[in-house]
Amino acid sequence: MDRKVALRQILEQNPADPLARYGLAMEHLKGQDYEAALAEFEKLLAASPGYLYAYFHAGQALEKLGRLEDARNMYEHGIQAASVAGDHHARSELAAALEQLG
């Protein structure tokens, strides 16, 4: 079975499943469907703002779409969330992505 189909089926049964939502977003990223990936990351972060790596990958999708200011904002929000969570590794990765963006 196609991975996207399987993940969508999981989300039909449980739309709040953060792992399935993240997995579907990542599948869209792999397929370079950045708009679809971003839509899934936004749904994920609305429901689970502590899902820190979604900020990083959403920022990456925004960069690919040429939405650099939105990417910058996404990284900044992720840095704040990681600081609150005390996740220094996630904070460091988000800060590096923000720095690379310039």
N, C-alpha and C positions, 0 to 999 in steps of 0.2 A: 504494500500500500504506500502511496505517496506520503511523504512526511508531513507536508502542509495539510493534506486532507485529514490525516490522523489528528493533527494538532487542532484543526478546526472542529473536528468531532468532539474532542475533549472540551473545547471552549463552548460548544453548543450546550453541553451538559453542565459545565461550570465556568461561566464567563469570568469569574474572579480568580481562576487558577493562574497565579503569576508565572509559574514555570512553563506552562503551555503557551501563555501569551509571549513570554520572552523567546521561547523556542520558535514560535511562528515568526516573530520579528526577525530573528537571526536567519531563518530560512529565506525570508524576503531579501535580507542583506546579501546573502550568498548568491541569490539570483539577480542582484543589482537592481532590485525594484525598491529604490530608496523611499519613494513616497509611501508605499505600502508598509515598509519597515517602520518608517517614522510614525505612521498612524497607529501601529501596534505598540510601539514604545510609548507614545503619548497615552494610550489607554492604560498601559501597564503602570506608568508613573502616576496617573490620576488615582488609580486604585491602590497602588503600593509605592508610595514615594520613597521608601527605604530600599528599593531594589536598585542599588547604586550603579551597577554596571550598565543599566539601561540608559543612564545619563551619558555615559561614554559613547555607547554605540549610537544613540540618538544624535549626539553631536557629530559623530562621524558621518551619519546619513545626511545631516544638514549640510555638512561641508561638501559632500558629493553633489548635493543639489545647488551648491553655490550660495547657500543662505548662511554666510559667514557670521553675521551679527547674531542670528538665531543660534548658531552653533556655540558662539561665545557665551551667550546667555545660558544655554543648556549646560555647558561645562561649569559655569559659575554656580548654578543651582545644584549641580552634582557635588561640587566642592563643599557647599554649605551642608548638604545632606550627609555627606561622608564625615564632615567635622562633627556634626550632631551625633552621628552613630559611633564616632570614635574609630572609624575604619581608616587608618593612616595609609594603607596600601591603595585603596580606591581613591582617596584624596590625592595621593601622589600621582597616580595615573591621570586623573582628571586635570590636575594642575599642569602636568607635562603636555597634555593635549591642548590646553588653553595657551600655554606658552608657545607651542609650535605654531598655533594659529596666528599669533602675533598681536 
